[in-house]
Amino acid sequence: NYTVSITTSSGDSNYKLTIPNVQVTNNDNGDVAGIVVSVDPLTTLTTTEASGASHTAIFTITLHSQPTANVVINLSSSNTDEGTVSPSNLTFGTGDWNSLKTVTITGVDDLVDDGDVDYNIITAAAVSADGKYSGMDANDVKVRNIDNDNAGVTVTAISGHTTELGGTATYTVKLNTKPTGDVIITSISDDATEGTISIGGSLTFTTTDWATPKSLTVKGVDDYVADGNQP
């Protein structure tokens, strides 16, 4: 509802009149406050731990109607070990409320063989002096980060040869992915009369040193038998 006031101006004193205001109603065309996220809430976007085009995913947000004050929506990831979001907030003003604002999700390589992991981009409740938008909370966005890690052990080729005179050979061992707990790898000689392994042949890898190669030394044993070179 609004009012139209009517006044007169004339050199004729008879037309210096007081005229009643006109009351008018402007019928709305269906504008309803709302936050529009361009992803179906039942749809899951995907990011990947590997680099490349599939590393990221995007969606857009806009408002359904013009606000009377700025509307701020904060964004965050429910699991930053799997994915991050940029920007961290969006601001819609009275002039750009219907502009599509793009949000980028980037997959994170956690170096752990943990399979594909689901997480959410959380759209926080809107902050605004406009009572229609203040506290309005859009649906969170579902995302799945595709894993690229495969648990495994890398063993280097033996360097050198053992001898019955005490000659040694070495090799190194490391893990291919980050473990979630300690990993103990034990090496055993299948013929201790020909060669033995240093430090009991046992190596322990933790969540911090899993990618650092660790060396083992194999030492030849003199069996006092003329049996030729033995594997």
Disulfide bonds with the S-S distance in Angstrom:
none
